[in-house]
Amino acid sequence: MNVFIGITGASGAPYARRLVQALLAGGHTVGACFSSAAPQVTGQELYGDLRMPREEVIERWLADTGLPAEQLYDSHDFGSPYASGSALWQAAVIVPCSMDTLATIASGAGNNLLHRAASVALKEDRKLVLVPRETPLSTIHLENLLRVRRAGAHVLPAMPAFYQLPETIDDMIDFVVAKVLNLLGLDQTLIGQWDAGMARAELPVAD
Ligand SMILES: Cc1cc2nc3c(=O)[nH]c(=O)nc-3n(C[C@H](O)[C@H](O)[C@H](O)COP(=O)(O)O)c2cc1C
């Protein structure tokens, strides 16, 4: 599968990194793009430095993910295949998806490659997965989420669950990434299949 990964300046950079790693490990083609705000948040969340220069964030991120540099597109590269419905890519994931990018996609407007790829996915009936992150949500956010869902996008909020007893932050990241892979119709081994019977046996019984 050929998948576009758009990374915005919402909190959740670890999800994007893990998803790219998982897709590449599965032999898929990935084209990625940072919004102009994303490197700052990625610098903070992955490398602990909100002020890390953009070039350094990107260099470290490419090394971490293993994505070839030519597969990372500038946010204004409208010549990229992901800006066109004529190019045969199959899916777009915006992870994490900020409320700004959500609003732009919901409005049908756009001024960067992330917006364009999302718009192409919707018009071409290709899979579009949005992983929004904000809390609390305003009425405007909620209306925008409903609007994109009605237009055909899948809305997969960055909401890790606890029923699988995560022990590390990586477990919680994997939970969300596994959900994205499931929605893309891809096999995943990041988390086990949920088996309520098994869980009952393993969970401590309350007195
Ligand atoms: C550390 C940090 C965390 C942020 N977290 C969020 C968030 O969770 N959700 C959100 O919508 N915006 C968040 N923002 C604000 C966005 O980065 C900002 O609205 C930006 O304009 C989004 O633009 P983009 O959608 O083009 O990336 C955060 C900003 C910073 C610096």
PDBQT file of the ligand as one rigid body, heavy atoms in Angstrom, charges set to zero:
ROOT
HETATM    1  C1  LIG A 301       3.664  21.832  22.346  1.00  0.00    +0.000 C 
HETATM    2  C2  LIG A 301       2.438  22.117  21.519  1.00  0.00    +0.000 A 
HETATM    3  C3  LIG A 301       1.350  21.271  21.584  1.00  0.00    +0.000 A 
HETATM    4  C4  LIG A 301       0.210  21.521  20.838  1.00  0.00    +0.000 A 
HETATM    5  N1  LIG A 301      -0.847  20.633  20.913  1.00  0.00    +0.000 NA
HETATM    6  C5  LIG A 301      -1.936  20.826  20.161  1.00  0.00    +0.000 A 
HETATM    7  C6  LIG A 301      -2.984  19.851  20.164  1.00  0.00    +0.000 A 
HETATM    8  O1  LIG A 301      -2.934  18.835  20.854  1.00  0.00    +0.000 OA
HETATM    9  N2  LIG A 301      -4.037  20.080  19.340  1.00  0.00    +0.000 N 
HETATM   10  C7  LIG A 301      -4.136  21.156  18.518  1.00  0.00    +0.000 A 
HETATM   11  O2  LIG A 301      -5.108  21.278  17.796  1.00  0.00    +0.000 OA
HETATM   12  N3  LIG A 301      -3.143  22.102  18.505  1.00  0.00    +0.000 NA
HETATM   13  C8  LIG A 301      -2.055  21.957  19.285  1.00  0.00    +0.000 A 
HETATM   14  N4  LIG A 301      -1.034  22.879  19.255  1.00  0.00    +0.000 N 
HETATM   15  C9  LIG A 301      -1.205  24.100  18.454  1.00  0.00    +0.000 C 
HETATM   16  C10 LIG A 301      -0.911  23.873  16.978  1.00  0.00    +0.000 C 
HETATM   17  O3  LIG A 301       0.467  23.554  16.788  1.00  0.00    +0.000 OA
HETATM   18  C11 LIG A 301      -1.258  25.159  16.205  1.00  0.00    +0.000 C 
HETATM   19  O4  LIG A 301      -2.659  25.389  16.283  1.00  0.00    +0.000 OA
HETATM   20  C12 LIG A 301      -0.856  25.123  14.754  1.00  0.00    +0.000 C 
HETATM   21  O5  LIG A 301      -1.319  26.311  14.121  1.00  0.00    +0.000 OA
HETATM   22  C13 LIG A 301      -1.398  23.940  14.015  1.00  0.00    +0.000 C 
HETATM   23  O6  LIG A 301      -1.089  24.081  12.638  1.00  0.00    +0.000 OA
HETATM   24  P1  LIG A 301      -1.072  22.837  11.649  1.00  0.00    +0.000 P 
HETATM   25  O7  LIG A 301      -2.420  22.202  11.705  1.00  0.00    +0.000 OA
HETATM   26  O8  LIG A 301      -0.792  23.425  10.314  1.00  0.00    +0.000 OA
HETATM   27  O9  LIG A 301       0.016  21.938  12.101  1.00  0.00    +0.000 OA
HETATM   28  C14 LIG A 301       0.137  22.661  20.005  1.00  0.00    +0.000 A 
HETATM   29  C15 LIG A 301       1.240  23.515  19.930  1.00  0.00    +0.000 A 
HETATM   30  C16 LIG A 301       2.377  23.255  20.679  1.00  0.00    +0.000 A 
HETATM   31  C17 LIG A 301       3.555  24.190  20.571  1.00  0.00    +0.000 C 
ENDROOT
TORSDOF 0
